[in-house]
Amino acid sequence: MIFEWRQDYSVNVKQIDLQHQEILESMHFIYDSLMSKKSPDIINKELEVLMNHANAHFLTEEMYFKEFNYDGAAEHIEAHNKLRRDAGDFVIKIKQVNGDTYEIVFELIDFLENWLVDHLETLDKKYTKCFNEHGLY
């Protein structure tokens, strides 16, 4: 599996780790679809599923930021909003292309993989202590 969960990605919060795993699985599914040359319509639907997973995940984190009065919330929420904007730009680009969207979707998957790994290893790790101190594991 190209987008594989690694234990060092864990933020020690089961619900959030599971959401991260869903996002990685969606990315892997899209990659497999691209490699097997599935139709752009199928890939676009899979991208929609991926973005729904990401948005649900962001809302979960942001709910806990508010509930626990997390100090790093503003920076983290801005990172979420930037990803929403950047991913939205890719989706618009994909919809504007007539026909072959594979190259743009590959760019999006590459962008998301880099973003996700960096985000997991930097920003997400920062809230682990706060969440755990509030009893969230």
Residue frames as qw, qx, qy, qz and C-alpha x, y, z in Angstrom:
[[0.000, 0.890, 0.456, 0.000, 0.00, 0.00, 0.00],
 [0.461, 0.466, -0.016, 0.755, 1.57, 3.27, -1.11],
 [0.220, -0.582, 0.168, -0.765, -0.16, 5.47, 1.47],
 [0.702, -0.233, -0.664, 0.104, 0.33, 3.31, 4.49],
 [0.507, -0.808, 0.037, -0.298, -0.34, 4.14, 8.12],
 [0.584, 0.258, -0.591, 0.494, 2.75, 4.06, 10.29],
 [0.565, -0.607, -0.510, 0.228, 2.60, 3.93, 14.07],
 [0.408, -0.225, -0.138, 0.874, 4.84, 7.00, 14.33],
 [0.093, -0.404, -0.359, -0.836, 1.97, 9.01, 12.78],
 [0.436, -0.588, -0.681, 0.017, -0.16, 8.29, 15.85],
 [0.074, -0.568, 0.168, -0.803, -1.30, 11.22, 17.99],
 [0.160, -0.047, -0.866, 0.472, -2.34, 8.82, 20.76],
 [0.479, 0.232, 0.337, -0.777, -6.03, 9.58, 20.24],
 [0.433, 0.145, 0.880, 0.132, -7.86, 6.58, 18.76],
 [0.430, 0.746, 0.457, -0.223, -10.64, 8.54, 17.04],
 [0.191, 0.879, -0.248, -0.359, -8.20, 10.89, 15.32],
 [0.268, -0.399, 0.821, 0.307, -5.76, 8.12, 14.39],
 [0.498, 0.359, 0.789, 0.032, -8.66, 6.25, 12.75],
 [0.378, 0.867, 0.187, -0.265, -9.60, 9.38, 10.80],
 [0.025, -0.740, 0.557, 0.375, -5.99, 9.79, 9.64],
 [0.402, -0.094, 0.889, 0.198, -6.04, 6.16, 8.52],
 [0.504, 0.634, 0.572, -0.127, -9.27, 6.73, 6.55],
 [0.237, 0.893, -0.157, -0.350, -7.67, 9.68, 4.79],
 [0.166, -0.530, 0.771, 0.311, -4.62, 7.60, 3.87],
 [0.485, 0.205, 0.849, 0.049, -6.84, 4.75, 2.66],
 [0.457, 0.795, 0.315, -0.244, -8.80, 7.16, 0.46],
 [0.104, 0.815, -0.444, -0.357, -5.58, 8.51, -1.00],
 [0.328, -0.258, 0.884, 0.213, -4.41, 4.96, -1.68],
 [0.530, 0.475, 0.696, -0.098, -7.73, 4.09, -3.33],
 [0.372, 0.876, 0.006, -0.307, -7.45, 7.13, -5.61],
 [0.080, -0.654, 0.684, 0.314, -3.88, 6.25, -6.48],
 [0.445, 0.031, 0.889, 0.105, -4.92, 2.68, -7.36],
 [0.505, 0.692, 0.473, -0.203, -7.75, 4.06, -9.48],
 [0.217, 0.860, -0.294, -0.356, -5.34, 6.28, -11.35],
 [0.208, -0.460, 0.828, 0.245, -2.92, 3.42, -11.92],
 [0.404, 0.235, 0.881, 0.074, -5.69, 1.18, -13.25],
 [0.019, -0.018, -0.438, -0.899, -6.97, 4.03, -15.46],
 [0.081, 0.581, 0.781, -0.213, -10.47, 4.19, -14.01],
 [0.176, 0.722, 0.434, 0.510, -12.78, 6.81, -15.46],
 [0.141, 0.297, -0.219, 0.919, -12.42, 10.47, -14.41],
 [0.559, -0.493, -0.203, -0.635, -15.97, 10.32, -13.03],
 [0.852, -0.336, -0.386, 0.106, -15.04, 7.52, -10.63],
 [0.570, 0.058, -0.307, 0.760, -11.88, 9.33, -9.57],
 [0.117, -0.444, 0.014, -0.888, -13.79, 12.58, -9.01],
 [0.729, -0.508, -0.267, -0.374, -16.26, 10.73, -6.77],
 [0.825, -0.201, -0.350, 0.397, -13.35, 9.21, -4.85],
 [0.307, 0.282, -0.190, 0.889, -11.82, 12.69, -4.47],
 [0.436, -0.546, -0.124, -0.705, -15.12, 13.88, -3.02],
 [0.855, -0.408, -0.321, 0.002, -15.01, 11.03, -0.48],
 [0.661, 0.042, -0.290, 0.691, -11.44, 11.99, 0.41],
 [0.025, 0.405, -0.084, 0.910, -12.37, 15.63, 0.93],
 [0.655, -0.542, -0.231, -0.473, -15.35, 14.59, 3.06],
 [0.841, -0.266, -0.349, 0.316, -13.03, 12.49, 5.25],
 [0.450, 0.183, -0.208, 0.849, -10.62, 15.41, 5.57],
 [0.234, -0.505, -0.053, -0.829, -13.35, 17.91, 6.44],
 [0.782, -0.503, -0.299, -0.216, -14.90, 15.59, 9.02],
 [0.770, -0.116, -0.318, 0.541, -11.46, 15.11, 10.54],
 [0.218, 0.338, -0.124, 0.907, -10.79, 18.85, 10.68],
 [0.486, -0.561, -0.158, -0.651, -14.13, 19.46, 12.37],
 [0.848, -0.382, -0.354, 0.101, -13.33, 16.78, 14.95],
 [0.603, 0.018, -0.265, 0.752, -9.97, 18.32, 15.80],
 [0.000, -0.410, -0.008, -0.912, -11.41, 21.84, 15.88],
 [0.650, -0.576, -0.319, -0.379, -14.22, 20.73, 18.20],
 [0.812, -0.357, -0.296, 0.355, -11.63, 19.41, 20.66],
 [0.393, 0.268, -0.124, 0.871, -9.50, 22.55, 20.28],
 [0.301, -0.546, -0.095, -0.776, -12.47, 24.57, 21.46],
 [0.797, -0.484, -0.317, -0.175, -13.55, 22.13, 24.15],
 [0.817, -0.291, -0.194, 0.459, -10.04, 21.90, 25.63],
 [0.044, -0.990, 0.055, 0.126, -9.11, 25.55, 24.97],
 [0.860, 0.027, 0.190, 0.473, -6.06, 24.37, 23.04],
 [0.231, -0.758, 0.129, 0.596, -3.34, 27.06, 22.82],
 [0.245, -0.265, 0.649, 0.670, -2.26, 26.12, 19.29],
 [0.466, 0.547, 0.680, -0.147, -5.77, 26.20, 17.85],
 [0.311, 0.844, -0.001, -0.437, -5.44, 29.36, 15.72],
 [0.002, -0.584, 0.708, 0.397, -2.29, 28.15, 13.93],
 [0.322, 0.036, 0.942, 0.083, -3.74, 24.69, 13.42],
 [0.446, 0.655, 0.544, -0.277, -7.09, 25.94, 12.12],
 [0.249, 0.800, -0.265, -0.477, -5.28, 28.23, 9.67],
 [0.124, -0.344, 0.877, 0.312, -3.37, 25.19, 8.37],
 [0.395, 0.369, 0.837, -0.087, -6.70, 23.39, 7.89],
 [0.370, 0.800, 0.243, -0.404, -8.16, 26.39, 6.07],
 [0.083, 0.674, -0.559, -0.477, -5.12, 26.65, 3.81],
 [0.242, -0.056, 0.945, 0.211, -5.45, 22.99, 2.89],
 [0.411, 0.596, 0.644, -0.247, -9.15, 23.48, 2.17],
 [0.291, 0.828, -0.095, -0.469, -8.30, 26.39, -0.15],
 [0.018, -0.538, 0.750, 0.384, -5.42, 24.59, -1.88],
 [0.312, 0.133, 0.939, 0.064, -7.37, 21.36, -2.34],
 [0.403, 0.704, 0.452, -0.371, -10.35, 23.37, -3.56],
 [0.201, 0.742, -0.380, -0.514, -8.12, 24.97, -6.19],
 [0.129, -0.230, 0.924, 0.278, -7.11, 21.50, -7.38],
 [0.373, 0.424, 0.810, -0.161, -10.74, 20.38, -7.55],
 [0.359, 0.794, 0.103, -0.479, -11.62, 23.48, -9.62],
 [0.066, 0.598, -0.664, -0.444, -8.67, 22.76, -11.90],
 [0.264, 0.021, 0.959, 0.102, -9.81, 19.16, -12.33],
 [0.401, 0.612, 0.620, -0.283, -13.36, 20.24, -13.21],
 [0.263, 0.804, -0.130, -0.517, -12.08, 22.77, -15.76],
 [0.090, -0.397, 0.817, 0.408, -10.07, 20.19, -17.68],
 [0.820, 0.278, -0.050, -0.497, -11.93, 18.51, -20.47],
 [0.849, 0.304, -0.431, -0.040, -11.05, 14.85, -20.56],
 [0.790, 0.044, -0.485, 0.373, -7.84, 13.57, -19.00],
 [0.366, -0.849, 0.120, -0.361, -7.58, 14.64, -15.37],
 [0.932, -0.174, -0.221, 0.231, -5.05, 12.01, -14.36],
 [0.540, 0.339, -0.250, 0.729, -2.03, 14.33, -14.30],
 [0.224, -0.591, 0.134, -0.763, -3.79, 16.91, -12.11],
 [0.843, -0.456, -0.097, -0.268, -5.10, 14.23, -9.75],
 [0.846, 0.031, -0.282, 0.451, -1.57, 12.82, -9.42],
 [0.217, 0.475, -0.231, 0.821, -0.40, 16.34, -8.52],
 [0.550, -0.568, 0.016, -0.612, -3.17, 16.59, -5.94],
 [0.937, -0.284, -0.200, 0.022, -2.34, 13.21, -4.39],
 [0.671, 0.210, -0.286, 0.651, 1.35, 14.15, -4.23],
 [0.069, -0.549, 0.150, -0.820, 0.45, 17.48, -2.66],
 [0.732, -0.507, -0.060, -0.451, -1.88, 15.84, -0.11],
 [0.912, -0.112, -0.299, 0.256, 0.64, 13.15, 0.80],
 [0.456, 0.303, -0.294, 0.783, 3.34, 15.75, 1.48],
 [0.302, -0.540, 0.074, -0.782, 0.91, 17.94, 3.38],
 [0.837, -0.420, -0.203, -0.285, -0.52, 15.11, 5.46],
 [0.835, -0.052, -0.343, 0.427, 2.82, 13.67, 6.52],
 [0.268, 0.349, -0.251, 0.862, 4.17, 17.10, 7.42],
 [0.469, -0.513, -0.045, -0.717, 0.95, 18.03, 9.23],
 [0.889, -0.337, -0.300, -0.074, 0.91, 14.77, 11.20],
 [0.775, -0.009, -0.310, 0.551, 4.53, 15.03, 12.21],
 [0.217, 0.240, -0.206, 0.924, 4.44, 18.69, 13.22],
 [0.357, -0.323, 0.037, -0.875, 1.10, 20.30, 14.09],
 [0.792, -0.306, -0.377, -0.370, -0.92, 17.24, 15.07],
 [0.696, -0.054, -0.575, 0.427, 1.75, 15.95, 17.45],
 [0.080, 0.313, -0.315, 0.892, 1.56, 19.26, 19.32],
 [0.568, -0.362, 0.000, -0.739, -1.97, 18.68, 20.63],
 [0.695, -0.073, -0.715, 0.013, -1.40, 15.13, 21.90],
 [0.284, -0.018, -0.658, 0.697, -0.42, 16.24, 25.40],
 [0.322, -0.043, 0.157, -0.933, -3.37, 18.63, 25.72],
 [0.718, -0.075, -0.418, -0.551, -5.90, 16.08, 24.46],
 [0.645, -0.054, -0.736, 0.198, -4.50, 13.30, 26.66],
 [0.112, 0.039, -0.556, 0.823, -4.51, 15.58, 29.71],
 [0.515, -0.008, 0.080, -0.853, -8.24, 16.08, 29.12],
 [0.622, -0.016, 0.727, -0.291, -8.78, 12.33, 29.07],
 [0.764, 0.548, -0.034, -0.339, -8.96, 11.87, 25.32],
 [0.360, -0.437, 0.789, 0.240, -7.06, 8.79, 24.17]]
